[in-house]
Amino acid sequence: MFLAGAAGLTVFVMALLALSFGRPRAVSERRWTWGLGVWFSLAILSGMLVAGVAVGERLVPRDAAIEVHAHAQQWSWTFTHPGPDGAMVEAGRDLHIPAGQPVDVRITSADVIHSFWVPRLAGKMDAIPGRENVLRIQAASPGIYEGRCAEFCGIGYATHRFRVIAHDPAEWPADVPAPAEEASE
């Protein structure tokens, strides 16, 4: 789609160039301002908007996402996720998710502004006291993904890290360790 747009834009510019050589008379300043300055810009921006909306809708999967919670406090995270029976289970300092499935992380904060950031999975999302923000992540394969608070939140900021552990979808959430087991790792 972008290649077609680029080709169309190239043809349009070449046509304007050909017209400029074929028409030796001067064009009024007003015609240049409205013709190229306003209408051409609006046409290009409208095309980019339509393309962006179309591509953006395809990028965000609409299937039922698994919902987990990330609660920030100075200087740690508390994660909860659905357990084997469907009830929410506190998972301690690591966030456990199934690989290959969309996961909505509901992010909250107890004290100051923090930021949930896992560079290999998604952009960052702020955790703001009194507000819940949602970030959709999806791990392509099982593994451990490092995360951190990307917002200066006080003296312990440098140690405000966590891990996202993506499990094989067939074994999740049954193979998620209890918080006591996790602490001994």
C-alpha positions as a Markdown table, in Angstrom:
| # | Residue | x | y | z |
|---|---|---|---|---|
| 1 | Met | 0.0 | 0.0 | 0.0 |
| 2 | Phe | 2.8 | 2.4 | 0.9 |
| 3 | Leu | 4.7 | 1.4 | -2.3 |
| 4 | Ala | 1.6 | 2.3 | -4.4 |
| 5 | Gly | 1.3 | 5.6 | -2.5 |
| 6 | Ala | 5.0 | 6.4 | -3.2 |
| 7 | Ala | 4.6 | 5.5 | -6.9 |
| 8 | Gly | 1.5 | 7.7 | -7.2 |
| 9 | Leu | 3.3 | 10.6 | -5.5 |
| 10 | Thr | 6.3 | 10.2 | -7.8 |
| 11 | Val | 4.0 | 10.2 | -10.9 |
| 12 | Phe | 2.2 | 13.3 | -9.6 |
| 13 | Val | 5.5 | 15.2 | -9.0 |
| 14 | Met | 6.8 | 14.1 | -12.5 |
| 15 | Ala | 3.6 | 15.4 | -14.1 |
| 16 | Leu | 3.9 | 18.7 | -12.3 |
| 17 | Leu | 7.5 | 18.9 | -13.5 |
| 18 | Ala | 6.5 | 18.2 | -17.1 |
| 19 | Leu | 3.7 | 20.8 | -16.9 |
| 20 | Ser | 6.2 | 23.4 | -15.6 |
| 21 | Phe | 8.4 | 22.9 | -18.7 |
| 22 | Gly | 5.4 | 23.0 | -21.0 |
| 23 | Arg | 3.9 | 26.2 | -19.7 |
| 24 | Pro | 6.3 | 29.1 | -19.8 |
| 25 | Arg | 3.8 | 31.7 | -18.5 |
| 26 | Ala | 4.0 | 32.7 | -14.8 |
| 27 | Val | 1.5 | 31.2 | -12.4 |
| 28 | Ser | 0.0 | 33.6 | -9.8 |
| 29 | Glu | 1.2 | 33.4 | -6.2 |
| 30 | Arg | -2.3 | 32.9 | -5.0 |
| 31 | Arg | -2.7 | 29.8 | -7.3 |
| 32 | Trp | 0.5 | 28.3 | -6.0 |
| 33 | Thr | -0.5 | 29.0 | -2.4 |
| 34 | Trp | -3.9 | 27.3 | -2.7 |
| 35 | Gly | -3.1 | 24.7 | -5.2 |
| 36 | Leu | 0.1 | 23.3 | -3.8 |
| 37 | Gly | 0.3 | 24.8 | -0.4 |
| 38 | Val | -3.2 | 23.9 | 0.8 |
| 39 | Trp | -4.9 | 21.3 | -1.4 |
| 40 | Phe | -1.9 | 19.2 | -2.1 |
| 41 | Ser | -0.9 | 19.1 | 1.6 |
| 42 | Leu | -4.5 | 18.2 | 2.6 |
| 43 | Ala | -4.6 | 15.4 | 0.0 |
| 44 | Ile | -1.3 | 13.9 | 1.2 |
| 45 | Leu | -2.2 | 14.2 | 4.9 |
| 46 | Ser | -5.6 | 12.7 | 4.2 |
| 47 | Gly | -4.0 | 9.7 | 2.4 |
| 48 | Met | -1.5 | 9.2 | 5.2 |
| 49 | Leu | -4.3 | 9.3 | 7.8 |
| 50 | Val | -6.3 | 6.7 | 6.0 |
| 51 | Ala | -3.3 | 4.5 | 5.5 |
| 52 | Gly | -2.3 | 4.9 | 9.2 |
| 53 | Val | -5.7 | 4.0 | 10.5 |
| 54 | Ala | -6.0 | 1.0 | 8.2 |
| 55 | Val | -2.5 | -0.4 | 9.2 |
| 56 | Gly | -3.0 | 0.4 | 12.9 |
| 57 | Glu | -6.2 | -1.5 | 13.0 |
| 58 | Arg | -4.5 | -4.6 | 11.5 |
| 59 | Leu | -1.6 | -4.4 | 14.0 |
| 60 | Val | -3.7 | -4.5 | 17.2 |
| 61 | Pro | -5.2 | -8.0 | 17.5 |
| 62 | Arg | -8.9 | -7.9 | 18.6 |
| 63 | Asp | -9.1 | -11.4 | 20.0 |
| 64 | Ala | -9.8 | -11.9 | 23.7 |
| 65 | Ala | -6.6 | -10.9 | 25.4 |
| 66 | Ile | -5.5 | -12.3 | 28.7 |
| 67 | Glu | -5.6 | -9.7 | 31.4 |
| 68 | Val | -2.9 | -9.2 | 34.0 |
| 69 | His | -2.2 | -6.5 | 36.6 |
| 70 | Ala | 1.0 | -4.6 | 37.3 |
| 71 | His | 1.0 | -2.5 | 40.4 |
| 72 | Ala | 4.0 | -0.2 | 41.0 |
| 73 | Gln | 5.3 | 1.1 | 44.3 |
| 74 | Gln | 8.6 | 2.5 | 45.3 |
| 75 | Trp | 10.7 | 0.5 | 44.2 |
| 76 | Ser | 9.1 | -2.8 | 43.2 |
| 77 | Trp | 6.3 | -4.2 | 41.1 |
| 78 | Thr | 3.5 | -6.6 | 42.2 |
| 79 | Phe | 2.0 | -8.7 | 39.4 |
| 80 | Thr | -1.3 | -10.6 | 39.4 |
| 81 | His | -2.6 | -12.9 | 36.6 |
| 82 | Pro | -5.3 | -15.6 | 36.2 |
| 83 | Gly | -4.5 | -18.8 | 37.9 |
| 84 | Pro | -5.4 | -22.4 | 36.6 |
| 85 | Asp | -8.9 | -21.9 | 38.0 |
| 86 | Gly | -9.4 | -18.5 | 36.5 |
| 87 | Ala | -9.1 | -16.6 | 39.8 |
| 88 | Met | -6.5 | -13.8 | 40.0 |
| 89 | Val | -3.2 | -15.0 | 41.6 |
| 90 | Glu | -0.4 | -12.7 | 42.9 |
| 91 | Ala | 2.8 | -13.7 | 41.1 |
| 92 | Gly | 5.4 | -11.7 | 43.0 |
| 93 | Arg | 8.1 | -9.8 | 41.3 |
| 94 | Asp | 7.9 | -11.5 | 37.9 |
| 95 | Leu | 5.1 | -11.1 | 35.3 |
| 96 | His | 4.2 | -14.5 | 33.8 |
| 97 | Ile | 2.4 | -14.5 | 30.4 |
| 98 | Pro | 1.7 | -17.1 | 27.7 |
| 99 | Ala | 3.9 | -16.7 | 24.5 |
| 100 | Gly | 2.2 | -15.9 | 21.2 |
| 101 | Gln | -1.0 | -14.5 | 22.8 |
| 102 | Pro | -2.0 | -10.9 | 23.3 |
| 103 | Val | -1.9 | -9.8 | 27.0 |
| 104 | Asp | -3.5 | -6.6 | 28.3 |
| 105 | Val | -1.4 | -5.3 | 31.2 |
| 106 | Arg | -3.5 | -3.1 | 33.6 |
| 107 | Ile | -0.9 | -0.7 | 35.1 |
| 108 | Thr | -1.5 | 1.2 | 38.4 |
| 109 | Ser | 0.7 | 2.9 | 41.0 |
| 110 | Ala | 0.5 | 3.3 | 44.7 |
| 111 | Asp | 2.6 | 6.3 | 45.3 |
| 112 | Val | 4.4 | 8.3 | 42.5 |
| 113 | Ile | 4.6 | 8.1 | 38.7 |
| 114 | His | 6.4 | 5.0 | 37.5 |
| 115 | Ser | 6.7 | 3.6 | 34.0 |
| 116 | Phe | 6.2 | 0.0 | 32.8 |
| 117 | Trp | 8.7 | -0.7 | 30.0 |
| 118 | Val | 9.8 | -4.0 | 28.4 |
| 119 | Pro | 11.8 | -2.9 | 25.3 |
| 120 | Arg | 11.5 | -6.2 | 23.5 |
| 121 | Leu | 7.7 | -6.4 | 23.9 |
| 122 | Ala | 6.2 | -2.9 | 23.7 |
| 123 | Gly | 6.7 | 0.8 | 24.3 |
| 124 | Lys | 6.5 | 2.3 | 27.8 |
| 125 | Met | 3.3 | 3.1 | 29.7 |
| 126 | Asp | 3.2 | 5.3 | 32.7 |
| 127 | Ala | 1.8 | 4.1 | 36.0 |
| 128 | Ile | 0.0 | 7.1 | 37.5 |
| 129 | Pro | -1.5 | 7.1 | 41.1 |
| 130 | Gly | -5.3 | 7.0 | 40.9 |
| 131 | Arg | -5.4 | 6.0 | 37.3 |
| 132 | Glu | -5.4 | 2.7 | 35.4 |
| 133 | Asn | -3.5 | 2.5 | 32.0 |
| 134 | Val | -3.6 | -0.5 | 29.7 |
| 135 | Leu | -0.8 | -1.7 | 27.6 |
| 136 | Arg | -1.1 | -4.7 | 25.2 |
| 137 | Ile | 2.0 | -6.8 | 24.9 |
| 138 | Gln | 2.7 | -10.1 | 23.1 |
| 139 | Ala | 5.8 | -12.2 | 23.4 |
| 140 | Ala | 6.6 | -14.0 | 20.1 |
| 141 | Ser | 8.3 | -17.0 | 21.8 |
| 142 | Pro | 8.8 | -18.4 | 25.3 |
| 143 | Gly | 11.7 | -16.7 | 27.2 |
| 144 | Ile | 12.6 | -14.1 | 29.7 |
| 145 | Tyr | 12.2 | -10.4 | 28.8 |
| 146 | Glu | 13.8 | -7.8 | 31.0 |
| 147 | Gly | 11.7 | -4.8 | 32.1 |
| 148 | Arg | 12.3 | -1.7 | 34.1 |
| 149 | Cys | 10.7 | 1.5 | 35.4 |
| 150 | Ala | 11.6 | 4.1 | 32.8 |
| 151 | Glu | 10.5 | 7.1 | 34.9 |
| 152 | Phe | 12.7 | 8.6 | 37.7 |
| 153 | Cys | 10.8 | 7.7 | 40.8 |
| 154 | Gly | 13.2 | 8.4 | 43.6 |
| 155 | Ile | 16.4 | 7.1 | 45.1 |
| 156 | Gly | 15.7 | 3.4 | 44.4 |
| 157 | Tyr | 15.0 | 4.0 | 40.7 |
| 158 | Ala | 18.1 | 2.2 | 39.5 |
| 159 | Thr | 16.9 | -1.1 | 41.1 |
| 160 | His | 13.3 | -0.8 | 39.9 |
| 161 | Arg | 13.5 | -3.7 | 37.5 |
| 162 | Phe | 11.4 | -6.8 | 36.8 |
| 163 | Arg | 11.2 | -9.7 | 34.4 |
| 164 | Val | 8.4 | -10.8 | 32.0 |
| 165 | Ile | 8.5 | -14.6 | 31.7 |
| 166 | Ala | 6.7 | -15.9 | 28.6 |
| 167 | His | 5.7 | -19.5 | 29.0 |
| 168 | Asp | 4.6 | -22.1 | 26.4 |
| 169 | Pro | 0.9 | -21.4 | 26.0 |
| 170 | Ala | -0.1 | -25.1 | 26.5 |
| 171 | Glu | 1.5 | -25.0 | 30.0 |
| 172 | Trp | 0.4 | -21.6 | 31.1 |
| 173 | Pro | -0.7 | -20.8 | 33.9 |
| 174 | Ala | -0.2 | -24.3 | 35.4 |
| 175 | Asp | 3.7 | -24.0 | 35.3 |
| 176 | Val | 3.8 | -20.5 | 37.0 |
| 177 | Pro | 5.6 | -20.8 | 40.3 |
| 178 | Ala | 4.1 | -19.5 | 43.5 |
| 179 | Pro | 5.7 | -16.3 | 44.8 |
| 180 | Ala | 7.6 | -18.2 | 47.5 |
| 181 | Glu | 9.1 | -20.5 | 44.9 |
| 182 | Glu | 10.0 | -17.5 | 42.8 |
| 183 | Ala | 11.8 | -15.8 | 45.6 |
| 184 | Ser | 14.1 | -18.8 | 46.0 |
| 185 | Glu | 15.2 | -18.7 | 42.3 |
